[in-house]
Amino acid sequence: MLNKTIINLTISVFLILVIFVVVIRFLGGDEDAWICVNDQWVRHGNPAELMPESGCGASAIEKTSFSVYFGNSQKNANIQDCSLVYPVSREIPKTLAVGQMSLEELFKGPTAEEQKNGYTSFFSSATKDILKKINIDEKTAYVDLKDIRSLVPNASSSCGSAQFLSEMTNTLKQFANIEKVIFAIEGDPKAFYEWLQLSCGMENNNCDATPFR
């Protein structure tokens, strides 16, 4: 009777060990593999494969890089040319709508760190949502903005309008498919250019509102 009990106990212990090994092997993860930890591949055990070339975690997301343009009180200290603007880089998740995204990043204004380095702009967190839409046709970008006249009143001065326009046009013209930029306020280009004390002419298609409809 005692021997039978010992045999049963031995079998039970053996079965428990087998179950434990199976659980660890199949539910505890691969023993020899590359594991993603804090967006980096980490060797676990002795994997037969080389480390994956692609990123993992957040680093696996493809990125789109471009520049946005701001004025700079240090680089243009004497302000001999109000239209002088300088690029700072932005990186976002990959998108085909780079023109739209570049303006949305521009309209957020310079970061706190960029401001410390002299970058200035009419754009800030107060203007981050001013873009209504952008349409690109035959290398001309038609940019429709919300009514921003109360948000950036100083942009209508002669120097202010030069920087204001230069920031937007340079940000868009970095892309090969854009050679000309025309703006409107709530679908009305005439309202935009009159606000900046600029006339309608060949440069802005005589303020034709048709492309904004």
N, C-alpha and C positions, 0 to 999 in steps of 0.2 A: 504493500500500500504506500509506504514511504517512497519507494523507488518511482512509483507511478506519479506521485505528487511532484517529485523532483523533475521528472521528465516533462510533465505538464508545465511546470514553472519555467524550465529551460526553453521549451517551445514558445511560451508566451513572451519571454524576454527577447528571444530571437525575432519573433514577429514584430515586436515593438521597435526593435533596432532597424529592421527592414523598412517599416513604415516611416520611421524618422529619416532614414537615408533618402527614401523616395521623395518625401516632402521637401527636404533640403535641396535635392537635385533639381526637381521640376518646378517647385514654387519659390525657391529661394534665389532664383536668378542663375544666369550662366556663370560657371566657375572661371572660365577662360574667355574673356570678352572685353571689348572697349565700352566703358560706361560713361555717359554724359554727366559730369558733375560741375555745377557752376559755369555752364556754357563752354566747358573744355572736356576733351576726351581724356579719360583716365584709364590706365591699364588695370584690368582686374584678372589676377591669375597670370596665365601665360597664353594669351590668344595667338592662334596660328596666323590670323590675318594682320596685315599692317594697319596702323592707325588710319581711320577714315580721313580722306582729304577734305570732305565737306565739313562745315561747321556743325555744331549741335546747339540745342536750346535757342536762346535769343540770337546767337551768332550765326545760326543757320538761315536766318531771314535775309534775303537778298536786299541790298541797299541801293538807293539812288542818291547821287551826290550832285550838288550844283552850288552856285553862289547867289547871294543877295547883296545888294549894293546900298551903302549908307554914306552919308557925309562923314568927315572926320576933322574935328577941330584941331588936332595935333598935326596931321599931315597937310592940312590946308589952313594953317594958322592965320594967314593974312586974308583969306577968303577973296583972293583976286578973281577966282572963277567959281561962282556959286553952283555950277553944274558938275563940279568935280565930285565923284563918288568912288568908293573903294569896296572891293569884294570881301565878303566873309563867307566861309563855307557852311553849308547845311547838309545833313544826311538824314534821309527818311526811308521808310520801307519802300521797296521798288514799286514804281507806278508809271503808267504811260502818260498820265496827265501832269507832266513836269511843269508846263507853263502855269497851270492853275496852282499847283502846289508851291511853286517858287514865289508867286504873289502872296499866297496865304502865309508863307514863312516871312516874307518881307513885311507884310502888314502887322506882324507881331512886334516889329521893332527890334532894335539891338538888345542883346542880353545884358545883364548887369555887368558881366566881365567885359563885354565889348564897349560898354559905356565908359568903364574905367580906362579903356585904351583910346578914348577920344571919339568913338563912333557916335554920330548923332542922326536923328531922323524925326520926321513929323509923325512917324508911325510908332505905335506902342500897343499895350494890351487893350487900350480903348478902341483901337482901329482894327483889331484882329479879324473881325467879321464883316469888313466893308465890301468884300468882293461879292457881286451878284453872279456874274458869269463871265467867261472868256471864250471867245470863238476865234479860231485861226483859219483864215481863208486866203489862199494864194500869198502866203508869207506875210500877211497882215494880221495882227492880233487886235481884235476888238474887245476892249475891256470895259465892262459895265459895272459901275460902282454904286453903292447905296449913297444917299445924300450925306456927304461927309463935311459939308461946308461949316457946320457948327463945331465939328470935332477938330478940324485943323484950320482955323481961320487965318493963321499967319502964312499959310501956303499961297495965298493970293497976292503976296507982295512980289516984286520983281525978282528978288533974290530967292525968296521962298519957293516960288513957282519953278524956278530953274532947278533947284535941288529936288523938289517934289517929283517933277517929271523925270529927271535924270535917274533917280532911284528906281522908278518903275520901268522905264524904257531899257536901261542897261541890264536890269534883272531879266527881262524878257529877251533882249537881243543876243544874249549869250547862246541861245539855241539857234541852230542852223536854219530851222524852218520859220524863223521870225525876222523880218527885216524892217518892219514898220509897225508902229503901235498907235492906235486911236482910242481915246477914252470917251466915256459918257457917264452922266449921272442919271440914274433911273431911266436908262435908255435914251437920254437926250444929250448928244455930244455938244450941242450949242450951249447948254447950261454949264457944262464942264468948262469949256474954253472961255466963256464969258466970265465965269467965276475967277479964272486965272488971268483975266484981262488980256486974253489972246484972241486974235481974230480967226474967222473961218477961212480956210484957203486950201491950196493943193495938199499941204502937209497933213491935213486932217479930213480930206475928202469933202471940203466945204461943209463940214458938220452934218453930213448926210446920216440920218437916223436909221435908214433902211437896214443896215447890217445888224442893228441891235434889236430888231423886232423878232 
